[in-house]
Amino acid sequence: MRLPLFPLSSHLLPEGRLALRIFEPRYTRMVKEACGQQTGFVICMLNPDGDKTQNTHIFKKGTYCEVIDFDILNDGLLGITVEGKGCVQIGDISTEHDGLRMAECRRTPLWSDCGTVFDYERISERLQEVFEKYSDVNSLYENAHKFEDYEWVINRWIELLPLAAEQKQHFMNLGSSAKVAEYLNELIE
């Protein structure tokens, strides 16, 4: 699939939600086309060591997402809420006339050990505490929390932790949610 890219310093994983303010004309066009064609776009992370002219400033793992809500904000900008639908491998990036980057994207599983449940009770409880404390995060999910779902919990932690983009990409490229769960359990002890 050839899809538009929306590079950010934060990241979104499958079933995650993110509120965005859209103000650049290229991204306004991207959202308009995605909504009009009932498709989505790829949220990808910025590589601080990459080169914009070579498009190496975009990490190769991203998340295909769709707009689930939109509104005109008080400042007149477009506000959208997106939801991650699945991970993609990003290849062959090109830049369009207005600066919007497009790429060949191939769906890829995030975790190879799907269905294997590891000890995640503590990290689930801590995540619930984070959601209770931060209403802006909690409100994105409108009772769509899945604290009993191991992968949902792991994915939300990766999104929320203040880790460098390289570290988040490292976790995503491991292919093993078990290794991420080990890291999270050690972190919250």
PAZAPA-4460 file (N, C-alpha, C; in steps of 0.05 Angstrom, whole numbers, plus 32768, in hexadecimal, padded with zeros to 4 digits):
% residues 189
    n_x    n_y    n_z   ca_x   ca_y   ca_z    c_x    c_y    c_z   seq   type   mol
   8011   7FE8   8000   8000   8000   8000   8012   8019   8000     1      M     A
   800A   802D   7FF1   8018   8046   7FF1   8008   8059   8003     2      R     A
   8014   8062   8019   8005   8071   802D   8014   808A   8035     3      L     A
   8005   809F   803D   8012   80B7   8047   801E   80B2   8063     4      P     A
   8034   80C0   8068   8042   80BE   8082   803E   80D7   8093     5      L     A
   803A   80D4   80AD   8037   80EA   80BF   804D   80E6   80D5     6      F     A
   8065   80F0   80D0   807B   80ED   80E4   8076   80FD   80FD     7      P     A
   807B   80F1   8114   8077   80FE   812E   808E   80F6   8140     8      L     A
   8091   8105   8156   80A5   80FE   816A   8099   80E9   817D     9      S     A
   807E   80E7   817E   8071   80D3   818E   8068   80BC   817B    10      S     A
   805E   80A7   8187   8056   8091   8177   803B   8085   817F    11      H     A
   802F   8077   816D   8016   806A   8171   8019   804D   8169    12      L     A
   800D   803B   8178   800E   801E   8172   7FF2   8014   816E    13      L     A
   7FEF   7FFB   8165   7FD4   7FF1   8160   7FC1   7FF4   8178    14      P     A
   7FA9   7FFD   8173   7F94   8002   8186   7F98   801A   8198    15      E     A
   7FAE   8028   8193   7FB3   8041   81A2   7FA5   8058   8195    16      G     A
   7FA1   806D   81A4   7F94   8085   819A   7FA5   809D   81A0    17      R     A
   7FA3   80B1   818E   7FB3   80C9   8190   7FA3   80E0   8186    18      L     A
   7FA4   80F6   8195   7F97   810F   818C   7FAC   8120   817F    19      A     A
   7FA5   812B   8167   7FB8   813B   8158   7FAC   8155   814F    20      L     A
   7FBD   816A   814E   7FB5   8183   8142   7FC1   8185   8127    21      R     A
   7FB1   8189   8113   7FBA   818A   80F7   7FBB   81A7   80EE    22      I     A
   7FD2   81B1   80E6   7FD4   81CD   80DD   7FE4   81D0   80C3    23      F     A
   7FF5   81BE   80BC   8005   81C1   80A4   7FF3   81B8   808C    24      E     A
   7FF4   81C7   8076   7FE3   81C1   805F   7FE6   81A4   8054    25      P     A
   7FFE   819A   8055   8002   817E   804B   7FF3   816A   805C    26      R     A
   7FF2   816F   8076   7FE4   815B   8087   7FC6   8160   8087    27      Y     A
   7FBE   8179   8083   7FA1   817E   807F   7F98   816F   8066    28      T     A
   7FA7   8170   8051   7FA0   8161   8039   7FA0   8143   803E    29      R     A
   7FB3   8139   804D   7FB5   811D   8053   7F9C   8114   8062    30      M     A
   7F94   8123   8076   7F7C   811C   8086   7F63   811D   8075    31      V     A
   7F61   8132   8065   7F49   8135   8054   7F47   811D   8041    32      K     A
   7F5D   8115   8034   7F5D   80FF   8022   7F57   80E5   8030    33      E     A
   7F63   80E1   8047   7F5F   80C8   8057   7F41   80C6   805F    34      A     A
   7F35   80DB   8068   7F19   80DB   8070   7F07   80D7   8057    35      C     A
   7F0D   80E5   8042   7EFD   80E3   802A   7EFE   80C8   801D    36      G     A
   7F15   80BB   801F   7F18   80A0   8012   7F14   808A   8026    37      Q     A
   7F0E   8091   803F   7F0B   807E   8055   7F23   806B   8057    38      Q     A
   7F3A   8078   8057   7F53   8069   805B   7F62   8076   8072    39      T     A
   7F7B   8071   8074   7F8A   807C   808B   7FA5   8086   8081    40      G     A
   7FB7   8088   8094   7FD3   8090   808F   7FE4   8083   80A4    41      F     A
   7FFE   8087   80A1   8011   807A   80B3   801E   808E   80C5    42      V     A
   801C   808A   80DF   802A   809A   80F3   8045   808C   80F7    43      I     A
   805A   809B   80F3   8075   8090   80F6   8086   80A3   8107    44      C     A
   809B   8098   8112   80AD   80A7   8124   80C4   80B3   8115    45      M     A
   80CC   80CB   811F   80E3   80D9   8113   80FD   80CE   811F    46      L     A
   8110   80CA   810D   812B   80C1   8114   813C   80DA   8115    47      N     A
   8144   80E3   812D   8154   80FB   8130   816F   80FB   8122    48      P     A
   8179   80E3   811C   8192   80E0   810E   818F   80DE   80F0    49      D     A
   8177   80DE   80E6   8172   80DA   80C9   8175   80F4   80B9    50      G     A
   8174   80F1   809F   8176   8107   808C   815C   810B   807E    51      D     A
   8150   8123   8080   8137   8129   8073   8138   8126   8054    52      K     A
   814E   812E   8049   8150   812D   802C   8151   8110   8021    53      T     A
   815B   80FE   8032   815C   80E2   802B   8145   80D2   8036    54      Q     A
   8133   80E0   8045   811C   80D3   8053   8125   80BE   8067    55      N     A
   813D   80C0   8072   8146   80AE   8086   813F   80B9   80A2    56      T     A
   8131   80CF   80A3   8129   80DB   80BC   810F   80CE   80C6    57      H     A
   8106   80BA   80B8   80ED   80AB   80BF   80F5   808E   80C5    58      I     A
   80EE   8085   80DD   80F3   8069   80E3   80E2   8057   80D2    59      F     A
   80EA   803F   80CE   80DE   802C   80BB   80C6   801D   80C5    60      K     A
   80BF   8020   80DF   80A8   8013   80EA   8094   8028   80F2    61      K     A
   807B   8025   80E9   8066   8039   80EF   804C   802B   80F4    62      G     A
   8037   803B   80F9   801D   8030   80FF   8008   803C   80EC    63      T     A
   7FFA   802B   80DE   7FE4   8034   80CD   7FCE   803C   80E0    64      Y     A
   7FC2   8054   80DC   7FAD   805D   80ED   7F96   806A   80DD    65      C     A
   7F7F   806C   80E9   7F68   8079   80DD   7F5D   808E   80F0    66      E     A
   7F51   80A2   80E4   7F44   80B8   80F3   7F2A   80AD   80FF    67      V     A
   7F27   80AF   8119   7F0E   80A6   8125   7EFD   80BD   8130    68      I     A
   7F08   80D5   8131   7EF9   80ED   8139   7F08   8106   8130    69      D     A
   7EF9   811B   812B   7F05   8135   8124   7EF4   814C   812E    70      F     A
   7F01   8163   8130   7EF3   817B   813A   7F04   8193   8132    71      D     A
   7EF7   81AA   8131   7F05   81C3   812D   7F0B   81CE   8149    72      I     A
   7F24   81D2   814F   7F2D   81DA   816A   7F28   81F8   816E    73      L     A
   7F2A   8201   8187   7F25   821D   818E   7F37   8231   817E    74      N     A
   7F4F   8228   8177   7F61   8239   8168   7F5D   8237   8149    75      D     A
   7F48   8229   8141   7F41   8226   8125   7F4F   8210   8116    76      G     A
   7F61   8202   8124   7F6F   81EC   8117   7F5E   81D2   8118    77      L     A
   7F65   81C0   8107   7F57   81A6   8106   7F63   8194   811B    78      L     A
   7F51   8189   812C   7F5A   8175   8140   7F4F   815A   8137    79      G     A
   7F60   8146   8138   7F57   812B   8131   7F5F   8117   8147    80      I     A
   7F51   8102   8149   7F59   80EB   8159   7F5C   80D4   8147    81      T     A
   7F73   80C7   8149   7F79   80B0   8138   7F7C   8097   8149    82      V     A
   7F78   8080   813C   7F7B   8066   814A   7F8D   8055   8139    83      E     A
   7FA1   8048   8146   7FB3   8036   8138   7FA5   801C   8131    84      G     A
   7FA9   8014   8118   7F9C   7FFC   810E   7FAF   7FE5   810A    85      K     A
   7FC9   7FEA   8105   7FDC   7FD5   8101   7FF7   7FE0   80FA    86      G     A
   800C   7FD1   80FF   8027   7FD9   80F9   802E   7FD5   80DC    87      C     A
   803F   7FE6   80D1   8048   7FE4   80B6   8066   7FE8   80B5    88      V     A
   8072   7FDB   80A0   808E   7FDF   809A   808E   7FF4   8084    89      Q     A
   809E   8009   8087   809E   8020   8074   80B6   801D   8061    90      I     A
   80B0   8020   8048   80C5   801E   8034   80C1   8033   801E    91      G     A
   80D3   8037   800D   80D1   8049   7FF5   80C1   8062   7FFB    92      D     A
   80CE   8075   8008   80C1   808E   800F   80C6   80A3   7FF9    93      I     A
   80B0   80B1   7FF1   80B3   80C7   7FDE   80A5   80DF   7FEA    94      S     A
   80AD   80F7   7FE0   80A1   8110   7FEA   8091   811D   7FD3    95      T     A
   8078   8124   7FDA   8066   8131   7FC6   806B   814F   7FC5    96      E     A
   805E   815C   7FB3   8062   8179   7FAD   805F   818B   7FC6    97      H     A
   804D   8183   7FD9   8049   8194   7FF0   8058   818A   8009    98      D     A
   806A   8177   8005   807A   816D   801B   8070   8154   8029    99      G     A
   8057   814C   8021   804C   8133   802D   805C   811B   8024   100      L     A
   8065   810B   8037   8074   80F3   8030   8061   80DC   802D   101      R     A
   8066   80CC   8018   8057   80B4   8012   806A   809D   8012   102      M     A
   8060   8085   801A   8072   806E   801B   8063   8054   8014   103      A     A
   8072   8041   800A   8068   8026   8007   8068   801A   8023   104      E     A
   8051   8010   802B   804F   8005   8046   8044   7FE8   8045   105      C     A
   8050   7FD7   8055   8048   7FBB   8056   8040   7FB5   8073   106      R     A
   8027   7FAA   8076   801F   7FA3   8091   8031   7F8D   809C   107      R     A
   8036   7F90   80B6   8048   7F7D   80C4   803F   7F7A   80E0   108      T     A
   8040   7F62   80EC   8038   7F5F   8108   804C   7F6D   811A   109      P     A
   8042   7F77   8130   8053   7F84   8143   8062   7F70   8154   110      L     A
   8053   7F5C   815E   805E   7F48   8170   805C   7F2D   8164   111      W     A
   8072   7F1E   8165   8072   7F02   815A   8068   7EEE   816F   112      S     A
   8067   7EF7   8188   805E   7EE5   819E   8042   7EEB   81A6   113      D     A
   8031   7EF2   8193   8015   7EF8   8199   8008   7EE0   81A6   114      C     A
   7FF6   7EE5   81B8   7FE8   7ECF   81C5   7FF6   7EC4   81DE   115      G     A
   8010   7EC9   81E0   801F   7EC1   81F7   801D   7ED7   820C   116      T     A
   8011   7ED0   8223   800D   7EE4   8238   8022   7EE1   824E   117      V     A
   802E   7EF7   8254   8043   7EF7   8269   8038   7F06   8281   118      F     A
   8047   7F07   8297   803E   7F15   82AF   803B   7F33   82A9   119      D     A
   8023   7F3C   82A8   801F   7F58   82A2   800B   7F66   82B5   120      Y     A
   8005   7F58   82CB   7FF2   7F63   82DE   7FFB   7F7E   82E9   121      E     A
   8015   7F7F   82F1   801F   7F98   82FD   8020   7FAE   82E8   122      R     A
   8029   7FA8   82D0   802A   7FBE   82BC   800E   7FC7   82B4   123      I     A
   7FFB   7FB4   82B5   7FDF   7FBC   82AF   7FD4   7FCE   82C5   124      S     A
   7FD9   7FC7   82DE   7FD0   7FD8   82F4   7FDC   7FF4   82F3   125      E     A
   7FF6   7FF5   82ED   8004   800F   82EB   7FF9   8020   82D4   126      R     A
   7FF3   8012   82BE   7FE7   8020   82A7   7FCC   802C   82AE   127      L     A
   7FBC   801D   82BD   7FA2   8027   82C6   7FA5   8040   82D7   128      Q     A
   7FBA   8040   82E8   7FBF   8057   82F9   7FC6   806F   82E8   129      E     A
   7FD6   806B   82D3   7FDE   8081   82C0   7FC4   808C   82B3   130      V     A
   7FB3   807A   82AA   7F9A   8083   829C   7F88   8093   82B0   131      F     A
   7F87   808A   82C9   7F77   8098   82DD   7F82   80B3   82E3   132      E     A
   7F9D   80B6   82E4   7FAA   80CF   82EB   7FA9   80E3   82D4   133      K     A
   7FAB   80DA   82BB   7FAC   80EC   82A4   7F93   80EA   8294   134      Y     A
   7F81   80FD   8299   7F66   80FC   828C   7F68   8100   826E   135      S     A
   7F7D   810F   8264   7F7F   8113   8247   7F85   80F9   8239   136      D     A
   7F95   80E8   8245   7F9A   80CD   8239   7F81   80BC   823B   137      V     A
   7F76   80BB   8253   7F5E   80AB   8258   7F47   80B2   8246   138      N     A
   7F43   80CB   8241   7F2B   80D4   8231   7F2D   80CB   8214   139      S     A
   7F45   80C6   820A   7F48   80BD   81EE   7F3B   80A2   81EA   140      L     A
   7F38   8092   81FE   7F2F   8076   81FB   7F11   8072   8201   141      Y     A
   7F04   8086   820B   7EE7   8085   820F   7EDD   8069   8217   142      E     A
   7EE6   805E   822D   7EDF   8044   8236   7EE7   802D   8224   143      N     A
   7EFB   8032   8213   7F06   801D   8201   7F20   8012   820C   144      A     A
   7F23   8013   8227   7F3B   8009   8234   7F3B   7FEA   8233   145      H     A
   7F52   7FDF   8230   7F55   7FC2   8230   7F6C   7FBA   8243   146      K     A
   7F69   7FC1   825C   7F7E   7FBB   826F   7F82   7F9D   8274   147      F     A
   7F6F   7F8D   826B   7F71   7F70   826E   7F7E   7F64   8255   148      E     A
   7F84   7F74   8241   7F91   7F6A   8228   7FAF   7F70   822A   149      D     A
   7FBE   7F5B   822B   7FDB   7F5D   822E   7FE8   7F6F   8219   150      Y     A
   7FE2   7F6A   8200   7FEF   7F7A   81EA   7FE6   7F97   81EB   151      E     A
   7FCD   7F9D   81F1   7FC4   7FB8   81F4   7FD4   7FC7   8209   152      W     A
   7FD8   7FBA   8220   7FE7   7FC6   8236   8004   7FCC   822E   153      V     A
   8011   7FB9   8221   802D   7FBC   8218   802E   7FD4   8205   154      I     A
   801C   7FD4   81F1   801C   7FE9   81DD   8018   8005   81E9   155      N     A
   8006   8007   81FD   8001   8022   8209   801A   802B   8218   156      R     A
   8028   8019   8226   8040   8020   8234   8055   802B   8221   157      W     A
   8059   801D   820A   806D   8026   81F7   8067   8042   81EE   158      I     A
   804D   8048   81E9   8045   8062   81E0   804A   8078   81F5   159      E     A
   8043   8071   820E   8043   8085   8223   805E   808B   8230   160      L     A
   8070   8077   8230   808A   807B   823D   809A   8090   822F   161      L     A
   80A8   80A1   823E   80B8   80B6   8231   80D3   80AA   8229   162      P     A
   80D2   8099   8215   80EA   808C   820A   80F2   8099   81F0   163      L     A
   810B   8098   81E9   8115   80A2   81D0   8108   8091   81B9   164      A     A
   8105   809E   81A2   80FA   8090   818B   8109   8077   8185   165      A     A
   8123   8078   8187   8134   8060   8182   812C   8049   8194   166      E     A
   8126   804E   81AD   811F   8039   81C0   8104   802D   81B9   167      Q     A
   80F1   803F   81B2   80D6   8035   81AB   80D8   8024   8191   168      K     A
   80E8   802D   817E   80EC   801D   8165   80FA   8002   816C   169      Q     A
   810C   8003   817E   811A   7FEA   8187   8106   7FD6   8191   170      H     A
   80F4   7FDF   81A3   80DF   7FCD   81AE   80CE   7FC2   8197   171      F     A
   80C6   7FD4   8185   80B4   7FCB   816F   80C2   7FB7   815D   172      M     A
   80DC   7FBA   8159   80EB   7FA8   8148   80F3   7F8E   8155   173      N     A
   80F1   7F8C   8170   80F7   7F73   817E   80E4   7F5D   8175   174      L     A
   80CB   7F64   8170   80B7   7F50   8169   80AD   7F40   8180   175      G     A
   80B8   7F45   8198   80B0   7F36   81B0   80A5   7F48   81C5   176      S     A
   808B   7F44   81CA   807F   7F54   81DF   8089   7F4B   81FB   177      S     A
   8092   7F32   81FC   809C   7F27   8216   80B4   7F37   8220   178      A     A
   80C6   7F3F   820D   80DE   7F4E   8215   80D6   7F6A   821E   179      K     A
   80C2   7F75   8211   80B8   7F90   8219   80AB   7F8E   8235   180      V     A
   809B   7F79   8239   808E   7F75   8253   80A3   7F72   8269   181      A     A
   80B9   7F64   8264   80CE   7F61   8278   80D9   7F7D   827F   182      E     A
   80DE   7F8D   826B   80E9   7FA8   826F   80D5   7FB8   8280   183      Y     A
   80BB   7FB7   8279   80A7   7FC7   8287   80A5   7FBD   82A4   184      L     A
   80A5   7FA3   82A9   80A4   7F99   82C4   80BB   7FA3   82D5   185      N     A
   80D3   7FA3   82C9   80EB   7FAD   82D7   80E9   7FCB   82DD   186      E     A
   80DE   7FD9   82C9   80DB   7FF6   82CB   80C9   7FFE   82E3   187      L     A
   80B3   7FF0   82E6   809F   7FF9   82FB   80A5   7FED   8316   188      I     A
   80B8   7FDB   8319   80BF   7FD0   8333   80CB   7FE5   8345   189      E     A
***
